[in-house]
Amino acid sequence: KNTYYRFLNNTSFNWSKFLTLLSTKVIAYFDTLTKPERVMCLVLDDSVVERARSKKVELLSFVFNHVIGKTVKGFNMLTLGWTDGYSFIPVGFNMMASAKAEKRINDVNVSLDKRSNGSKVRKDAILQKPNAAIKLIRSTLDAGIKASYVLMDTWFTNEPFIAQVLEQGLDVIGMLKDNKQFYYYKSKRYNLSQLGKMIPFSKTGNILGSIQVKTGKKMIPVKLVFVRNKNKRNEYIIILSTDCGLSNEEIVR
């Protein structure tokens, strides 16, 4: 027990790499317990870690909390997980400060040895969030963890980031929100609201319909699936998939 606690309290370990190596071992064991045809995915998300009473914490920043719609003091915990539909395992993380220097309340301790793990973590903490996410995905794949898709929410599901994920050899399944993103359908440009009006929605079931389009600039072929919003029955949720060969049901699953 004492060895375990000394290990947990040691700040010099590369905790991110340790988590990835441990997760790789666990996932490899799961391979012996499940069917080979199961679908394996990476799940990307972030959440705000608020530190309202802190003043001198290194790299403490003003970050925007989308849940409450306000800027707070704290960090963004960027997390990458692995799932096969039955189990979920965290495989990587990055406790992120703001990438903008003017939004950081405190800066990095300059006396820290730049060769140390701590210094490398601090450099990763001030990366742009998309770059940090791609770095997590790449290190996970390099560790030998297998996946076919990256699942993500509306913040990450945009054309530039989708293109970066595709470069890693993975497909994307992510939720969309009706903003200024445009898509091409039969050589004409539409936004999500306009595309929704073009689909003959099913009156039964939760899956209303789907349409295959291309993204606005890079012309990436994607499939958009419209799903009934259980919280507001007169509205719908849109899920994007870069694997256009998947059925609507499988994309939703």
C-alpha positions as CSV (number, residue, x, y, z in Angstrom):
1,K,0.0,0.0,0.0
2,N,2.8,2.4,0.9
3,T,4.5,1.8,-2.5
4,Y,1.2,2.5,-4.2
5,Y,0.8,5.8,-2.4
6,R,4.4,6.9,-3.1
7,F,3.8,6.1,-6.7
8,L,0.6,8.2,-6.9
9,N,2.3,11.2,-5.1
10,N,5.3,11.3,-7.4
11,T,5.0,14.3,-9.7
12,S,8.0,13.3,-11.9
13,F,6.3,10.4,-13.6
14,N,4.9,10.7,-17.2
15,W,1.4,10.1,-16.0
16,S,-0.1,10.5,-19.5
17,K,2.2,7.9,-21.0
18,F,1.5,5.6,-18.0
19,L,-2.2,5.8,-18.6
20,T,-1.8,5.0,-22.3
21,L,0.5,2.0,-21.6
22,L,-1.9,0.7,-18.9
23,S,-4.9,1.1,-21.1
24,T,-3.1,-0.7,-24.0
25,K,-2.6,-3.7,-21.7
26,V,-6.2,-3.7,-20.6
27,I,-7.6,-3.3,-24.2
28,A,-5.3,-6.2,-25.4
29,Y,-6.8,-8.4,-22.7
30,F,-10.3,-7.4,-23.8
31,D,-9.4,-8.7,-27.2
32,T,-9.4,-12.2,-25.8
33,L,-12.9,-11.8,-24.3
34,T,-14.9,-10.2,-27.2
35,K,-15.7,-11.0,-30.8
36,P,-13.2,-9.8,-33.4
37,E,-16.0,-8.1,-35.5
38,R,-16.9,-5.6,-32.8
39,V,-16.5,-1.9,-33.7
40,M,-13.8,-0.1,-31.7
41,C,-13.9,3.7,-31.4
42,L,-12.1,6.6,-29.8
43,V,-14.2,9.1,-27.9
44,L,-13.0,12.7,-27.7
45,D,-14.5,15.2,-25.2
46,D,-13.5,18.0,-22.9
47,S,-14.9,19.5,-19.7
48,V,-14.1,22.6,-17.6
49,V,-12.3,22.1,-14.3
50,E,-13.2,25.2,-12.4
51,R,-10.8,26.7,-9.8
52,A,-12.8,29.7,-8.7
53,R,-10.9,30.3,-5.4
54,S,-7.4,29.7,-6.9
55,K,-5.0,32.6,-7.4
56,K,-1.4,31.3,-7.8
57,V,-2.0,28.0,-9.6
58,E,0.5,27.6,-12.5
59,L,-1.1,28.3,-15.9
60,L,-4.5,29.2,-14.3
61,S,-6.6,30.6,-17.1
62,F,-9.9,32.2,-17.9
63,V,-11.8,29.5,-19.9
64,F,-15.3,29.5,-21.3
65,N,-17.7,27.0,-19.8
66,H,-20.3,26.1,-22.5
67,V,-22.6,24.4,-19.9
68,I,-23.3,27.6,-18.0
69,G,-22.4,30.0,-20.8
70,K,-19.9,31.9,-18.7
71,T,-16.1,32.4,-18.5
72,V,-14.6,31.0,-15.3
73,K,-11.2,30.5,-13.8
74,G,-9.8,27.0,-14.3
75,F,-8.7,24.6,-16.9
76,N,-10.1,22.4,-19.8
77,M,-9.7,18.7,-19.2
78,L,-9.3,17.2,-22.7
79,T,-9.9,13.5,-22.5
80,L,-9.6,10.6,-25.1
81,G,-11.3,7.3,-24.3
82,W,-11.6,3.9,-26.1
83,T,-14.8,1.9,-26.4
84,D,-16.0,-1.2,-28.1
85,G,-19.7,-0.5,-27.3
86,Y,-19.5,-2.5,-24.0
87,S,-16.5,-1.1,-22.1
88,F,-15.0,2.4,-21.8
89,I,-11.4,3.0,-21.0
90,P,-9.6,6.4,-20.7
91,V,-6.4,6.3,-22.8
92,G,-5.1,9.9,-22.8
93,F,-5.7,13.3,-21.3
94,N,-4.4,16.9,-21.3
95,M,-5.2,19.4,-18.6
96,M,-5.3,22.5,-20.8
97,A,-4.8,26.2,-20.0
98,S,-5.7,28.9,-22.5
99,A,-3.7,29.0,-25.7
100,K,-3.9,32.8,-25.6
101,A,-1.3,34.4,-23.3
102,E,-3.6,37.3,-22.4
103,K,-6.2,34.8,-20.9
104,R,-3.7,33.1,-18.7
105,I,-3.7,34.5,-15.1
106,N,-0.3,32.9,-14.2
107,D,2.5,31.8,-16.5
108,V,4.9,28.8,-16.5
109,N,7.5,28.4,-13.8
110,V,10.6,29.4,-15.8
111,S,13.0,27.6,-13.4
112,L,11.7,24.2,-14.4
113,D,14.1,22.0,-16.3
114,K,13.0,22.0,-20.0
115,R,14.0,18.3,-20.3
116,S,11.6,17.2,-17.6
117,N,8.2,15.6,-18.1
118,G,6.6,18.5,-16.3
119,S,8.0,21.0,-18.8
120,K,6.7,18.9,-21.7
121,V,3.2,18.7,-20.0
122,R,3.2,22.5,-19.7
123,K,4.0,22.9,-23.4
124,D,1.1,20.6,-24.3
125,A,-1.2,22.5,-22.0
126,I,-1.0,25.7,-24.0
127,L,-1.6,24.0,-27.4
128,Q,-4.6,24.9,-29.5
129,K,-7.3,22.4,-28.6
130,P,-7.5,20.7,-32.0
131,N,-3.8,20.3,-32.1
132,A,-3.8,18.8,-28.6
133,A,-6.6,16.4,-29.6
134,I,-4.7,15.2,-32.7
135,K,-1.6,14.7,-30.6
136,L,-3.6,12.5,-28.2
137,I,-5.1,10.5,-31.1
138,R,-1.7,10.0,-32.7
139,S,0.0,8.9,-29.5
140,T,-2.9,6.4,-28.8
141,L,-2.6,4.8,-32.2
142,D,1.3,4.7,-31.9
143,A,0.8,2.8,-28.6
144,G,-0.9,0.0,-30.6
145,I,-4.5,0.8,-29.6
146,K,-6.9,-0.1,-32.5
147,A,-9.9,1.9,-33.5
148,S,-11.9,2.6,-36.6
149,Y,-13.8,5.8,-35.7
150,V,-13.5,8.9,-33.5
151,L,-16.7,9.9,-31.8
152,M,-17.1,13.6,-30.8
153,D,-19.5,16.4,-30.0
154,T,-20.4,19.5,-31.8
155,W,-17.3,21.6,-30.8
156,F,-14.9,19.2,-32.6
157,T,-17.2,18.3,-35.6
158,N,-16.0,20.9,-38.1
159,E,-14.4,20.5,-41.5
160,P,-10.7,21.4,-40.6
161,F,-10.6,19.0,-37.6
162,I,-12.4,16.2,-39.5
163,A,-9.7,16.5,-42.2
164,Q,-7.0,16.1,-39.6
165,V,-8.6,13.0,-38.1
166,L,-9.0,11.4,-41.6
167,E,-5.2,11.9,-42.1
168,Q,-4.7,9.7,-39.1
169,G,-6.5,6.9,-40.9
170,L,-9.7,7.1,-38.8
171,D,-13.3,8.0,-39.7
172,V,-15.4,10.5,-37.8
173,I,-18.9,10.2,-36.3
174,G,-19.9,13.4,-34.6
175,M,-22.9,15.6,-33.7
176,L,-23.5,18.8,-35.6
177,K,-25.2,22.1,-34.7
178,D,-26.9,24.4,-37.1
179,N,-24.3,27.2,-37.5
180,K,-22.5,28.7,-40.4
181,Q,-21.2,25.4,-41.8
182,F,-22.3,24.7,-45.4
183,Y,-22.5,21.5,-47.4
184,Y,-22.8,20.8,-51.1
185,Y,-25.6,18.6,-52.4
186,K,-26.0,18.1,-56.2
187,S,-23.4,20.9,-56.8
188,K,-25.4,23.5,-54.8
189,R,-24.5,24.9,-51.3
190,Y,-26.9,24.5,-48.4
191,N,-26.8,25.0,-44.6
192,L,-28.1,22.3,-42.3
193,S,-31.6,23.9,-42.0
194,Q,-32.0,23.9,-45.7
195,L,-30.8,20.3,-46.1
196,G,-33.3,19.3,-43.4
197,K,-36.2,20.7,-45.4
198,M,-35.2,18.6,-48.4
199,I,-35.5,15.2,-46.7
200,P,-38.9,13.4,-46.5
201,F,-38.8,12.8,-42.8
202,S,-40.2,9.5,-41.5
203,K,-43.2,9.9,-39.2
204,T,-42.4,6.7,-37.3
205,G,-39.3,5.9,-35.2
206,N,-36.6,8.2,-34.0
207,I,-34.4,8.1,-37.1
208,L,-36.0,10.7,-39.4
209,G,-33.9,10.3,-42.5
210,S,-30.4,10.9,-44.0
211,I,-28.6,12.6,-46.9
212,Q,-25.1,12.3,-48.5
213,V,-23.3,15.6,-49.1
214,K,-19.8,17.1,-49.3
215,T,-18.2,19.6,-46.9
216,G,-18.0,23.2,-48.0
217,K,-14.2,23.7,-48.8
218,K,-12.4,20.4,-48.8
219,M,-15.3,18.5,-50.4
220,I,-15.1,15.6,-48.0
221,P,-18.0,13.1,-48.6
222,V,-20.1,12.8,-45.5
223,K,-23.5,11.3,-44.5
224,L,-25.8,13.3,-42.3
225,V,-28.4,11.4,-40.2
226,F,-31.3,13.3,-38.8
227,V,-32.6,12.0,-35.4
228,R,-35.6,13.0,-33.4
229,N,-34.7,15.0,-30.3
230,K,-36.2,13.0,-27.3
231,N,-36.2,16.2,-25.2
232,K,-38.0,18.3,-27.8
233,R,-40.0,16.1,-30.1
234,N,-40.5,18.8,-32.7
235,E,-36.7,19.2,-33.2
236,Y,-34.0,17.0,-34.5
237,I,-30.3,16.2,-33.9
238,I,-27.9,15.8,-36.7
239,I,-25.1,13.2,-36.7
240,L,-22.3,13.3,-39.3
241,S,-20.3,10.3,-40.5
242,T,-17.4,10.3,-42.9
243,D,-18.1,6.6,-43.5
244,C,-21.0,6.9,-45.9
245,G,-21.3,3.1,-46.2
246,L,-22.7,2.8,-42.7
247,S,-26.4,2.4,-42.2
248,N,-28.4,5.1,-40.4
249,E,-29.0,2.7,-37.5
250,E,-25.3,1.9,-37.1
251,I,-24.3,5.6,-37.1
252,V,-26.8,6.3,-34.4
253,R,-25.7,3.3,-32.4
